[in-house]
Amino acid sequence: MAALSSSAIIGIVGAGAMGAGIAQVAAQAGHPVLLFDAFDGAGAKGKAGIVAALAKLAAKGKLTSEAAETIAGRISVCADLSDLAPAALVIEAIVEKLEIKHDLFRRLQTIVGPDCILSSNTSSLSLTALGAALDNPGRMVGMHFFNPAPVMALVEVVKGLATLDAVAQTIVETARAWGKAPVLCKSTPGFIVNRVARPFYAEGMRLAQEGAADMATIDAVLRDAGQFRMGPFELTDMIGHDVNFAVTRSVHAATFNDPRFLPSLLQQDLIEAGWLGRKSGRGFYDYADTAAKPEPIEAAPRPAPKALDVLGDLGPASALADLAAKAGMVLARLGGPGMIDLHGVTLALTDGRSASEMASACGIGNLVVFDLALDWCAAKRIAIAAAGQCSADALDRAIGFFQALGLAVSVFADVPGLAVMRTVAMLANEAADTVYLGVASAADVDLAMTKGVNYPLGPLAWAERIGLCRILTVLDNLARTYGEDRYRASAHLRRLVFAKGRFHD
């Protein structure tokens, strides 16, 4: 199916931040836009915001003044909903209440033509339920933009149970023509991004509850070793805990209380205290002008070891051997279980067990586990944890080794999976289930997570880089340790491991 032609009229209902942003996107793509808001003056205010945004683009040289004026001229503020009659596509961006949206769409279907596509920018409501209000639910489709709509590339195109394939594909092509990165998915709790991203917040909060490290340190490890743009605590402070917690509760309830989406008591406490994040001046962090910025805890400098043995294949940590050699250490490569012997302490990449359990199973007293890094050459920090059996001198040798490679070292309590490995494994697991349940393709899931929430790599591609067998091992160890269904591995992931397959062809 082809995209709507640029001469097609686009109707927008709701002139708040999202509605105005979508109107700007459509107008920049060349469409005449009809902007309506039920509140007096809201439509004019929304257009004024668009004009100001276009003026800023012109001031930065991204648009000419003439182009900015032309784009603004394509947007007409409507006085009545009936003015949207000539629209080929109407996108609503109003309050997230099903009954209010139902009323709007019932009215719209009597105003627009029979071929007009009706779309919702909802981030949480069922498109099947929204379509049920229509005489022809086949023309209802989700078009979920991310804020700010003119900047964020991702658009989730969401099919309800009755949505016609031709309608969904038209919206996919239209979003692409608007310069966006569309992904197609079925209507399911959280769609793609809000479903797959839940573990990013949940595992960080759980690590804090378990006393793995303080919040600033957990944030720093995920930024500096996992290369996420932000850690879970600073990100939820920015989003707003009322918003983030509501999405988590919605997905949890809509999946019949699946423990994978269990909300955090830590976040609930913040909401009860009125600490909603940046917008209230206090969340996980204090944003008062006089508040000191919390710094991550890192180990004091230790001497660098002079020699090491690489025992077998280090897998995702293979680059450590080359970095050690460049740092001037004498290196011997021997057979073994994929560990590093510093002649007094053994280092192992976490496999989802605690360091103490791994040490007991391997018969190695002085064992230190280390976390995953996305790119060892670009990483700035690493988390490590020592087995309970490990001596202080042995831990010092481990710290000195990573510091010699140019890494800040944050010592965690002995929690299973540490921070990056545990988070990435859970993200990959949820992404695998999203594919397995037919919600979206593997390619669209990875695209959604990189374009929608700026992940450094799609979780399925990241899992393939680490090794699917390793990811499965981490999940199985977490599930066994905690005895919780929360960490159950996706059947799709398990099947691919046994079949030696991949998510991506």
C-alpha positions as CSV (number, residue, x, y, z in Angstrom):
1,M,0.0,0.0,0.0
2,A,1.1,3.5,-0.7
3,A,1.4,6.4,1.7
4,L,-1.3,9.1,1.8
5,S,-0.5,11.7,-0.8
6,S,0.9,15.0,0.5
7,S,-2.3,16.7,-0.6
8,A,-4.3,14.6,1.8
9,I,-5.8,16.5,4.6
10,I,-4.7,15.4,8.1
11,G,-7.0,16.1,11.1
12,I,-5.5,16.4,14.6
13,V,-7.7,16.3,17.7
14,G,-6.0,17.6,20.8
15,A,-3.6,20.6,20.6
16,G,-1.4,19.8,23.6
17,A,2.3,18.9,23.3
18,M,1.7,15.6,21.5
19,G,-1.1,16.8,19.2
20,A,0.7,20.0,18.2
21,G,3.9,18.0,17.7
22,I,2.1,15.6,15.4
23,A,0.5,18.5,13.5
24,Q,3.9,20.0,12.9
25,V,5.3,16.7,11.6
26,A,2.4,16.3,9.1
27,A,2.7,19.9,8.0
28,Q,6.4,19.6,7.5
29,A,5.7,16.6,5.3
30,G,3.5,18.9,3.1
31,H,0.0,18.0,4.3
32,P,-2.7,20.6,4.9
33,V,-3.5,20.1,8.7
34,L,-6.7,20.8,10.5
35,L,-6.1,21.2,14.3
36,F,-8.9,21.0,16.8
37,D,-9.1,21.1,20.5
38,A,-12.3,21.2,22.6
39,F,-10.9,23.7,25.1
40,D,-11.3,27.3,24.2
41,G,-8.1,28.9,23.0
42,A,-6.2,25.6,23.1
43,G,-6.0,25.2,19.3
44,A,-4.6,28.7,18.9
45,K,-2.1,28.1,21.7
46,G,-1.1,24.9,20.1
47,K,-0.4,26.5,16.7
48,A,1.5,29.4,18.4
49,G,3.7,26.8,19.9
50,I,4.3,25.2,16.5
51,V,5.1,28.6,15.0
52,A,7.6,29.2,17.8
53,A,9.2,25.8,17.2
54,L,9.6,26.4,13.5
55,A,11.1,29.8,14.2
56,K,13.7,28.1,16.4
57,L,14.5,25.7,13.6
58,A,14.9,28.7,11.2
59,A,17.2,30.5,13.7
60,K,19.4,27.4,13.8
61,G,19.6,27.3,10.0
62,K,17.6,24.0,9.8
63,L,14.8,25.7,7.9
64,T,14.6,29.0,5.9
65,S,12.3,31.6,7.3
66,E,10.2,31.2,4.1
67,A,9.9,27.4,4.7
68,A,8.9,27.9,8.3
69,E,6.2,30.4,7.2
70,T,4.9,28.0,4.6
71,I,4.7,25.1,7.0
72,A,2.8,27.1,9.6
73,G,0.5,28.3,6.8
74,R,-0.6,24.7,6.2
75,I,-2.0,24.4,9.7
76,S,-5.6,25.7,10.3
77,V,-7.2,25.9,13.7
78,C,-10.7,24.6,13.7
79,A,-13.6,25.9,15.8
80,D,-15.7,22.8,15.7
81,L,-15.1,19.0,15.3
82,S,-17.3,19.1,12.2
83,D,-14.6,21.1,10.5
84,L,-12.5,17.9,10.2
85,A,-15.0,16.5,7.6
86,P,-12.6,16.6,4.6
87,A,-9.7,14.8,6.4
88,A,-8.3,11.6,5.0
89,L,-6.7,10.7,8.3
90,V,-7.6,11.9,11.8
91,I,-5.2,11.4,14.7
92,E,-6.5,11.9,18.2
93,A,-4.1,12.9,21.0
94,I,-6.4,13.6,23.9
95,V,-6.8,12.4,27.5
96,E,-6.0,8.7,28.1
97,K,-9.6,7.7,29.1
98,L,-11.3,5.0,27.0
99,E,-14.9,6.4,27.4
100,I,-13.8,9.9,26.3
101,K,-12.0,8.5,23.3
102,H,-15.0,6.3,22.5
103,D,-17.3,9.4,22.5
104,L,-14.9,11.2,20.2
105,F,-14.6,8.4,17.6
106,R,-18.4,7.8,17.6
107,R,-18.8,11.5,16.7
108,L,-16.0,11.5,14.1
109,Q,-17.3,8.5,12.2
110,T,-20.5,10.6,11.5
111,I,-18.4,13.6,10.3
112,V,-15.6,12.2,8.1
113,G,-15.9,10.2,4.9
114,P,-16.2,6.4,4.9
115,D,-12.6,6.1,3.6
116,C,-11.1,8.3,6.3
117,I,-8.6,6.4,8.6
118,L,-9.2,7.0,12.3
119,S,-6.1,6.8,14.5
120,S,-5.2,7.1,18.1
121,N,-1.9,8.2,19.6
122,T,-2.7,6.2,22.8
123,S,0.3,4.8,24.6
124,S,-1.6,2.4,26.8
125,L,-5.2,1.7,25.7
126,S,-6.3,-1.3,23.6
127,L,-6.8,-0.5,19.9
128,T,-9.2,-3.3,19.8
129,A,-11.3,-1.7,22.5
130,L,-11.1,1.7,20.8
131,G,-12.2,0.2,17.5
132,A,-15.2,-1.4,19.1
133,A,-16.8,2.0,19.3
134,L,-17.0,2.3,15.5
135,D,-19.5,0.9,13.0
136,N,-16.4,0.0,10.9
137,P,-13.6,-0.9,13.3
138,G,-11.4,-1.9,10.4
139,R,-10.4,1.7,9.9
140,M,-9.1,2.2,13.4
141,V,-5.3,2.0,13.9
142,G,-2.8,3.2,16.4
143,M,-0.2,5.8,15.5
144,H,1.8,6.1,18.7
145,F,4.4,8.9,18.4
146,F,7.1,9.5,21.1
147,N,7.6,12.9,22.7
148,P,8.7,15.3,21.3
149,A,7.0,14.1,18.1
150,P,9.0,16.4,15.7
151,V,12.3,15.0,17.1
152,M,11.7,11.4,18.0
153,A,11.9,9.1,15.0
154,L,9.8,6.1,16.2
155,V,6.1,5.6,15.4
156,E,4.5,2.4,16.7
157,V,1.7,1.5,14.2
158,V,-0.7,-0.6,16.2
159,K,-3.2,-3.0,14.8
160,G,-6.4,-3.8,16.8
161,L,-8.1,-7.2,16.3
162,A,-10.3,-5.7,13.5
163,T,-7.8,-3.3,11.9
164,L,-7.6,-3.9,8.2
165,D,-4.1,-4.9,6.9
166,A,-4.4,-2.2,4.2
167,V,-5.2,0.5,6.7
168,A,-2.2,-0.4,8.9
169,Q,0.1,-0.6,5.9
170,T,-1.0,2.8,4.6
171,I,-0.1,4.3,8.0
172,V,3.2,2.5,8.0
173,E,4.0,4.0,4.6
174,T,2.7,7.4,5.6
175,A,4.8,7.5,8.7
176,R,7.8,6.6,6.6
177,A,7.0,9.4,4.1
178,W,6.9,11.8,7.1
179,G,10.5,10.9,7.8
180,K,9.7,8.6,10.7
181,A,10.8,5.0,11.5
182,P,7.6,3.0,11.7
183,V,7.3,-0.4,13.4
184,L,4.2,-2.5,13.1
185,C,2.7,-4.3,16.1
186,K,-0.4,-5.9,17.4
187,S,-2.4,-4.3,20.2
188,T,-1.0,-5.7,23.4
189,P,-0.3,-4.2,26.8
190,G,2.5,-1.7,26.3
191,F,2.8,-2.3,22.6
192,I,6.6,-2.8,21.9
193,V,8.5,-0.1,23.8
194,N,6.5,0.2,27.0
195,R,6.5,-3.6,27.2
196,V,10.1,-4.4,26.4
197,A,11.5,-1.5,28.5
198,R,9.9,-2.6,31.8
199,P,12.9,-4.6,33.0
200,F,15.2,-1.6,32.5
201,Y,13.5,0.2,35.3
202,A,12.5,-2.9,37.3
203,E,15.9,-4.5,37.6
204,G,17.6,-1.3,38.6
205,M,15.1,-0.7,41.4
206,R,15.4,-4.3,42.5
207,L,19.2,-4.0,42.7
208,A,18.8,-0.9,44.8
209,Q,16.3,-2.7,47.1
210,E,18.7,-5.6,47.5
211,G,21.5,-3.3,48.5
212,A,23.7,-4.1,45.5
213,A,24.9,-0.5,45.3
214,D,23.6,3.0,45.7
215,M,21.4,4.5,43.0
216,A,24.0,6.9,41.6
217,T,26.5,3.9,41.2
218,I,23.9,1.7,39.5
219,D,23.0,4.5,37.1
220,A,26.7,5.1,36.4
221,V,27.4,1.4,35.7
222,L,24.6,1.2,33.2
223,R,25.7,4.4,31.5
224,D,29.4,3.8,31.5
225,A,29.6,0.0,30.9
226,G,26.2,-0.6,29.2
227,Q,26.4,2.7,27.3
228,F,22.7,3.5,27.9
229,R,22.0,7.2,27.7
230,M,20.7,7.3,31.2
231,G,20.4,5.0,34.2
232,P,17.0,3.8,35.5
233,F,16.9,6.2,38.4
234,E,17.7,9.4,36.6
235,L,15.5,8.3,33.7
236,T,12.4,7.7,35.8
237,D,13.1,10.9,37.6
238,M,13.0,12.7,34.2
239,I,9.9,10.8,33.0
240,G,8.0,11.4,36.3
241,H,7.3,8.6,38.7
242,D,3.5,9.1,38.5
243,V,3.7,8.5,34.7
244,N,6.3,5.6,34.8
245,F,4.6,3.8,37.7
246,A,1.2,4.1,36.0
247,V,2.5,2.5,32.8
248,T,4.0,-0.3,34.8
249,R,0.8,-0.9,36.8
250,S,-1.2,-0.8,33.5
251,V,1.0,-3.4,31.8
252,H,1.0,-5.5,35.0
253,A,-2.8,-5.4,35.3
254,A,-3.4,-5.9,31.6
255,T,-1.2,-9.1,31.6
256,F,-3.2,-10.5,34.5
257,N,-0.5,-9.7,37.0
258,D,2.4,-11.4,35.2
259,P,5.3,-11.1,37.8
260,R,7.6,-10.0,35.0
261,F,5.9,-6.6,35.2
262,L,5.5,-6.4,39.0
263,P,5.7,-2.7,40.1
264,S,8.3,-1.6,42.5
265,L,7.5,-0.8,46.1
266,L,10.5,1.6,46.0
267,Q,8.7,3.7,43.3
268,Q,5.4,3.5,45.1
269,D,7.0,5.0,48.2
270,L,8.2,8.0,46.1
271,I,4.7,8.6,44.7
272,E,3.1,8.4,48.2
273,A,5.7,10.9,49.4
274,G,4.9,13.2,46.4
275,W,8.4,12.8,45.1
276,L,7.6,12.6,41.4
277,G,11.0,13.4,40.0
278,R,12.4,16.5,38.4
279,K,9.0,18.1,38.0
280,S,8.4,18.1,41.8
281,G,12.0,18.8,42.7
282,R,12.6,15.4,44.3
283,G,12.5,11.8,43.2
284,F,15.3,9.3,43.6
285,Y,17.5,12.3,43.6
286,D,17.1,15.8,45.1
287,Y,16.9,18.5,42.5
288,A,17.0,21.5,44.8
289,D,19.5,24.2,43.8
290,T,21.4,23.6,47.0
291,A,21.4,19.8,46.7
292,A,24.8,18.2,45.9
293,K,24.8,15.9,42.8
294,P,25.3,12.3,44.0
295,E,28.5,10.8,42.7
296,P,29.0,7.1,42.0
297,I,31.1,5.1,44.5
298,E,34.3,3.8,43.0
299,A,37.3,1.9,44.4
300,A,40.5,3.8,45.4
301,P,43.5,3.1,43.2
302,R,45.2,-0.3,43.6
303,P,48.4,-1.6,42.1
304,A,48.2,-3.2,38.6
305,P,49.1,-6.9,38.3
306,K,52.1,-7.6,36.2
307,A,50.9,-10.9,34.6
308,L,47.8,-13.0,34.0
309,D,46.7,-16.2,32.4
310,V,43.7,-16.3,30.1
311,L,42.0,-19.6,30.7
312,G,40.0,-20.5,27.6
313,D,37.5,-18.4,25.7
314,L,36.3,-15.3,27.5
315,G,33.3,-14.9,25.2
316,P,31.9,-11.3,25.4
317,A,34.9,-10.3,27.5
318,S,37.5,-11.5,25.0
319,A,38.7,-7.9,24.5
320,L,40.0,-7.8,28.0
321,A,43.0,-9.9,27.0
322,D,44.1,-7.5,24.3
323,L,43.5,-4.5,26.6
324,A,45.7,-6.2,29.3
325,A,48.5,-6.8,26.8
326,K,48.3,-3.1,25.7
327,A,48.5,-2.1,29.4
328,G,51.9,-3.9,29.6
329,M,50.8,-7.1,31.4
330,V,52.5,-10.4,30.6
331,L,49.8,-12.6,29.2
332,A,49.7,-16.4,28.8
333,R,46.8,-18.1,27.0
334,L,45.9,-21.5,28.4
335,G,43.0,-23.9,28.2
336,G,40.2,-23.6,30.8
337,P,36.6,-22.5,31.6
338,G,36.7,-19.0,30.2
339,M,38.2,-17.1,33.2
340,I,41.2,-14.9,34.0
341,D,43.8,-16.0,36.5
342,L,45.6,-13.1,38.1
343,H,47.8,-15.4,40.1
344,G,46.0,-15.0,43.4
345,V,42.5,-14.2,42.2
346,T,40.3,-15.6,39.5
347,L,38.0,-13.3,37.4
348,A,34.8,-14.6,35.8
349,L,32.1,-12.8,33.7
350,T,28.8,-13.1,35.7
351,D,26.5,-15.9,34.6
352,G,23.6,-14.9,36.7
353,R,24.9,-16.7,39.8
354,S,26.3,-14.9,42.8
355,A,30.1,-14.9,43.1
356,S,29.8,-17.0,46.2
357,E,27.8,-19.7,44.5
358,M,30.1,-19.7,41.5
359,A,33.2,-19.9,43.8
360,S,31.6,-22.8,45.7
361,A,30.7,-24.7,42.5
362,C,34.1,-24.2,40.9
363,G,36.1,-24.8,44.0
364,I,37.8,-21.4,43.8
365,G,37.9,-19.4,47.0
366,N,39.4,-16.1,45.6
367,L,36.8,-15.5,42.9
368,V,35.6,-12.1,41.7
369,V,32.8,-11.8,39.1
370,F,32.6,-8.8,36.7
371,D,29.8,-7.3,34.8
372,L,29.1,-7.1,31.1
373,A,30.2,-4.2,29.0
374,L,28.8,-3.2,25.6
375,D,32.2,-2.2,24.2
376,W,35.2,-2.8,26.4
377,C,37.2,-0.2,24.5
378,A,34.6,2.5,25.0
379,A,33.6,1.5,28.5
380,K,34.5,3.8,31.4
381,R,33.3,1.8,34.4
382,I,32.8,-1.8,35.4
383,A,30.9,-3.4,38.3
384,I,32.5,-6.3,40.2
385,A,31.5,-8.5,43.2
386,A,33.6,-10.7,45.3
387,A,32.7,-14.1,46.6
388,G,32.2,-14.3,50.4
389,Q,35.2,-16.6,50.5
390,C,37.4,-14.1,48.7
391,S,40.2,-12.3,50.6
392,A,40.6,-8.6,50.7
393,D,44.0,-8.8,49.0
394,A,42.5,-10.9,46.2
395,L,39.8,-8.3,45.7
396,D,42.4,-5.6,45.6
397,R,44.2,-7.4,42.8
398,A,40.9,-7.6,40.8
399,I,40.3,-3.9,41.3
400,G,43.9,-3.1,40.2
401,F,43.5,-5.1,37.0
402,F,40.4,-3.3,35.8
403,Q,41.8,0.1,36.8
404,A,45.0,-0.6,34.8
405,L,42.7,-1.0,31.7
406,G,41.4,2.5,32.3
407,L,38.1,1.6,34.0
408,A,36.6,3.0,37.2
409,V,35.7,0.1,39.4
410,S,32.4,0.0,41.4
411,V,32.3,-2.9,43.9
412,F,28.8,-4.3,44.3
413,A,27.4,-6.5,47.0
414,D,27.3,-10.1,45.9
415,V,24.1,-10.0,43.9
416,P,23.4,-12.5,41.1
417,G,23.8,-11.1,37.6
418,L,25.2,-7.6,38.6
419,A,23.7,-4.7,36.7
420,V,24.4,-4.7,32.9
421,M,24.2,-8.4,32.3
422,R,21.1,-8.8,34.4
423,T,19.3,-5.9,32.7
424,V,20.3,-6.9,29.2
425,A,19.3,-10.5,29.7
426,M,15.9,-9.4,31.0
427,L,15.4,-6.9,28.1
428,A,16.3,-9.6,25.6
429,N,14.0,-12.1,27.3
430,E,11.0,-9.7,27.1
431,A,11.9,-8.8,23.5
432,A,12.0,-12.5,22.7
433,D,8.6,-13.1,24.1
434,T,7.2,-10.1,22.2
435,V,8.3,-11.8,19.0
436,Y,7.2,-15.2,20.2
437,L,3.7,-14.0,20.9
438,G,3.4,-12.4,17.4
439,V,3.3,-8.9,18.7
440,A,6.0,-7.7,16.3
441,S,9.0,-8.9,14.3
442,A,12.5,-9.2,15.7
443,A,13.6,-6.4,13.3
444,D,10.8,-4.1,14.5
445,V,11.4,-4.8,18.1
446,D,15.1,-3.9,17.9
447,L,14.3,-0.8,15.8
448,A,11.7,0.3,18.3
449,M,14.1,0.1,21.2
450,T,16.9,1.9,19.5
451,K,14.7,4.7,18.0
452,G,12.1,4.9,20.8
453,V,14.3,4.9,23.9
454,N,17.8,5.3,22.5
455,Y,19.2,1.9,23.5
456,P,22.7,1.5,22.2
457,L,21.8,-1.7,20.5
458,G,18.5,-3.6,20.0
459,P,18.1,-6.1,22.8
460,L,17.8,-9.1,20.4
461,A,20.9,-8.1,18.5
462,W,22.6,-7.5,21.8
463,A,21.7,-11.0,22.9
464,E,23.1,-12.5,19.7
465,R,26.3,-10.6,20.3
466,I,26.6,-12.0,23.8
467,G,25.4,-15.4,22.8
468,L,21.9,-16.8,23.2
469,C,23.1,-19.7,25.2
470,R,24.8,-17.4,27.7
471,I,21.7,-15.2,28.0
472,L,19.6,-18.3,28.7
473,T,22.1,-19.5,31.3
474,V,21.9,-16.1,33.1
475,L,18.1,-16.2,33.1
476,D,17.9,-19.8,34.3
477,N,20.4,-19.0,37.1
478,L,18.4,-16.0,38.2
479,A,15.1,-17.9,38.1
480,R,16.7,-20.7,40.2
481,T,18.2,-18.3,42.7
482,Y,15.1,-16.2,43.3
483,G,12.6,-19.0,42.7
484,E,10.4,-16.6,40.9
485,D,8.5,-16.8,37.6
486,R,9.7,-13.2,36.9
487,Y,12.9,-14.6,35.5
488,R,11.4,-17.4,33.4
489,A,13.1,-17.7,30.1
490,S,11.0,-17.2,26.9
491,A,10.2,-20.4,25.1
492,H,11.3,-18.7,21.9
493,L,14.8,-18.0,23.4
494,R,15.1,-21.6,24.7
495,R,14.0,-23.1,21.4
496,L,16.6,-21.0,19.4
497,V,19.3,-22.1,21.8
498,F,18.6,-25.7,21.2
499,A,18.2,-25.2,17.5
500,K,21.4,-23.1,17.3
501,G,19.3,-20.4,15.7
502,R,19.1,-16.6,15.8
503,F,16.5,-13.9,16.2
504,H,17.7,-12.2,13.0
505,D,18.3,-14.1,9.7
